[in-house]
Amino acid sequence: MPTAMQNPAEELRDADARDAALTYVSEAFALAALDGIRIDAFAEAALCMAMCELVAVHGEDNAAQVAARLADRVAAGEFSASRRQ
């Protein structure tokens, strides 16, 4: 018996939740571009906001570990435009 209303995203499996989240982020980038915001500025702001959320949820040490892993993933080409297409 549920004791509190669950957020619909909490009910999604991890992979589905990640896909849904990426869709929201992609839409935010598109809206920002339509409003004339430079994508590089928006991307940096999004990274800063994401790190603030990670720190709030998981603490500084865990957020720093996520950031370190991201650096390795970037260096490996995981986020290159050619891999997304």
Backbone bond lengths (Angstrom), bond angles and torsions (degrees), N, CA, C in turn:
res aa  C-N    CA-C-N  psi(-1)  N-CA   C-N-CA  omega(-1)  CA-C   N-CA-C  phi
1 M - - - 1.446 - - 1.528 109.44 -
2 P 1.334 118.78 120.94 1.463 120.82 -178.85 1.522 111.09 -68.17
3 T 1.330 114.60 138.10 1.456 119.90 178.84 1.516 112.43 -98.50
4 A 1.298 117.03 -19.02 1.465 121.04 179.15 1.518 108.36 -145.25
5 M 1.320 115.03 154.73 1.450 119.54 176.85 1.519 109.50 -68.23
6 Q 1.323 116.72 129.55 1.457 119.90 179.22 1.514 110.12 -91.71
7 N 1.319 113.86 146.28 1.445 120.84 172.73 1.521 106.71 -68.72
8 P 1.347 119.36 134.93 1.468 120.03 -179.66 1.524 113.49 -54.37
9 A 1.341 117.86 -33.76 1.470 120.10 179.90 1.524 111.11 -64.73
10 E 1.334 117.85 -29.27 1.460 121.07 179.29 1.519 111.60 -68.19
11 E 1.312 116.22 -23.72 1.454 120.47 -178.76 1.529 112.51 -83.11
12 L 1.300 116.66 -15.29 1.462 120.12 -179.17 1.525 110.49 -77.75
13 R 1.303 115.87 148.07 1.458 119.57 171.37 1.518 108.72 -63.40
14 D 1.321 116.52 159.81 1.464 120.90 -177.04 1.524 112.54 -54.20
15 A 1.327 117.58 -46.71 1.468 120.30 -178.09 1.523 110.78 -65.12
16 D 1.326 117.02 -40.77 1.458 120.34 178.75 1.527 110.82 -66.84
17 A 1.318 116.58 -38.74 1.458 120.67 178.92 1.521 109.99 -65.10
18 R 1.335 117.13 -41.32 1.471 120.69 178.52 1.513 110.45 -64.00
19 D 1.329 117.56 -43.84 1.471 120.64 178.03 1.525 111.24 -62.05
20 A 1.333 117.22 -42.18 1.461 120.77 178.50 1.525 110.11 -63.94
21 A 1.324 116.79 -42.76 1.464 120.86 179.56 1.524 110.58 -62.44
22 L 1.328 117.28 -43.11 1.469 120.34 178.95 1.530 111.19 -62.43
23 T 1.314 116.68 -34.76 1.463 120.09 176.84 1.524 110.41 -64.57
24 Y 1.332 117.28 -44.89 1.462 120.51 177.44 1.522 111.34 -60.18
25 V 1.325 116.92 -44.22 1.463 120.71 -179.04 1.526 110.39 -65.37
26 S 1.325 116.64 -42.71 1.463 120.60 178.78 1.522 111.06 -60.76
27 E 1.329 116.88 -41.59 1.462 120.77 177.46 1.526 111.41 -65.10
28 A 1.320 117.24 -38.16 1.466 120.44 177.91 1.527 110.47 -63.51
29 F 1.330 117.12 -40.79 1.462 120.44 177.57 1.525 110.23 -63.19
30 A 1.322 117.08 -43.20 1.464 120.57 -179.69 1.531 110.80 -63.36
31 L 1.324 117.19 -43.09 1.466 120.71 178.66 1.528 111.41 -63.87
32 A 1.317 116.38 -41.11 1.464 119.93 178.62 1.531 110.28 -61.99
33 A 1.327 116.37 -44.05 1.469 120.38 178.96 1.518 110.87 -61.63
34 L 1.335 116.98 -41.84 1.465 120.12 177.95 1.523 112.07 -62.49
35 D 1.319 116.68 -29.95 1.464 121.13 178.40 1.523 112.35 -85.20
36 G 1.330 117.40 2.84 1.453 121.27 175.91 1.516 114.97 86.65
37 I 1.312 117.10 11.39 1.465 120.17 178.02 1.523 108.40 -80.27
38 R 1.333 115.65 130.62 1.463 119.88 178.48 1.532 109.10 -60.55
39 I 1.313 116.09 133.42 1.461 121.13 -177.36 1.521 111.61 -62.94
40 D 1.340 118.24 -37.42 1.459 119.17 179.25 1.526 111.25 -64.64
41 A 1.335 116.86 -38.12 1.460 120.37 177.65 1.526 110.50 -67.56
42 F 1.324 116.23 -41.35 1.462 120.30 179.41 1.523 110.48 -66.18
43 A 1.333 116.81 -40.58 1.469 120.36 179.89 1.522 111.11 -62.62
44 E 1.321 116.93 -42.63 1.462 119.54 178.75 1.526 110.94 -65.28
45 A 1.330 116.40 -41.34 1.457 119.83 177.65 1.532 110.93 -63.76
46 A 1.323 116.60 -39.28 1.462 120.54 178.96 1.527 111.00 -64.88
47 L 1.334 116.98 -40.53 1.462 120.27 177.04 1.527 111.10 -63.61
48 C 1.327 116.36 -42.36 1.469 119.62 178.78 1.521 110.86 -63.51
49 M 1.316 117.72 -43.18 1.462 121.12 179.06 1.526 110.35 -65.59
50 A 1.322 116.53 -40.60 1.463 119.71 178.18 1.523 111.34 -62.21
51 M 1.321 116.83 -41.42 1.474 119.55 178.56 1.529 110.61 -65.85
52 C 1.327 117.54 -38.86 1.471 120.03 176.59 1.523 110.76 -59.90
53 E 1.325 116.80 -42.59 1.466 120.76 178.87 1.527 111.44 -66.28
54 L 1.341 116.81 -42.11 1.466 120.02 178.31 1.520 111.27 -62.57
55 V 1.322 117.32 -41.46 1.464 120.92 177.93 1.524 109.91 -63.62
56 A 1.326 116.68 -43.87 1.461 120.22 -178.91 1.528 111.73 -63.05
57 V 1.320 116.79 -37.68 1.467 121.11 -176.49 1.524 112.29 -84.91
58 H 1.329 117.25 -42.31 1.466 121.13 -170.18 1.527 114.75 -115.64
59 G 1.337 118.60 -9.08 1.453 121.33 -178.24 1.522 112.45 91.30
60 E 1.335 114.71 163.90 1.465 120.95 -175.57 1.522 113.38 -62.45
61 D 1.331 117.81 -44.67 1.464 120.12 -176.57 1.520 111.95 -62.21
62 N 1.325 117.26 -46.86 1.467 119.90 179.68 1.524 111.51 -67.01
63 A 1.332 117.31 -38.41 1.463 120.08 177.58 1.524 110.70 -63.78
64 A 1.323 117.31 -38.57 1.467 121.19 177.54 1.526 110.86 -64.29
65 Q 1.317 116.84 -36.41 1.472 120.45 177.65 1.529 110.55 -66.46
66 V 1.335 116.78 -39.90 1.462 120.53 176.59 1.525 109.48 -61.41
67 A 1.336 116.92 -45.00 1.461 121.06 179.95 1.522 111.39 -61.47
68 A 1.322 117.23 -40.43 1.463 120.85 178.80 1.528 110.73 -64.44
69 R 1.314 116.69 -41.56 1.472 119.64 177.84 1.526 110.92 -65.59
70 L 1.329 116.92 -35.96 1.468 119.71 177.90 1.515 111.52 -62.87
71 A 1.326 116.94 -39.48 1.467 120.36 178.21 1.527 110.44 -59.14
72 D 1.319 116.98 -43.23 1.465 120.83 178.35 1.533 110.87 -64.66
73 R 1.320 116.54 -40.27 1.461 120.88 -179.33 1.534 111.07 -66.92
74 V 1.334 116.89 -38.68 1.464 120.81 176.92 1.526 109.51 -63.64
75 A 1.335 116.52 -46.78 1.470 121.04 -179.64 1.523 111.47 -61.20
76 A 1.333 116.83 -30.17 1.474 121.40 179.59 1.529 111.92 -81.09
77 G 1.329 118.06 -3.97 1.453 120.92 177.17 1.522 114.88 85.68
78 E 1.328 117.08 11.46 1.467 120.15 -176.43 1.524 113.30 -61.12
79 F 1.323 117.66 -28.12 1.461 120.85 -175.22 1.529 112.71 -106.57
80 S 1.316 117.57 8.85 1.469 120.89 -179.51 1.521 110.61 -64.81
81 A 1.314 115.56 142.15 1.476 120.85 -177.88 1.513 111.61 -56.61
82 S 1.321 117.98 -36.50 1.458 120.48 -178.25 1.520 112.03 -64.97
83 R 1.315 118.73 -26.56 1.471 121.76 178.86 1.516 111.70 -80.09
84 R 1.344 117.61 -24.12 1.464 121.09 -178.43 1.506 112.26 -80.57
85 Q 1.325 118.03 -21.20 1.473 121.09 -173.75 1.501 111.37 -89.21
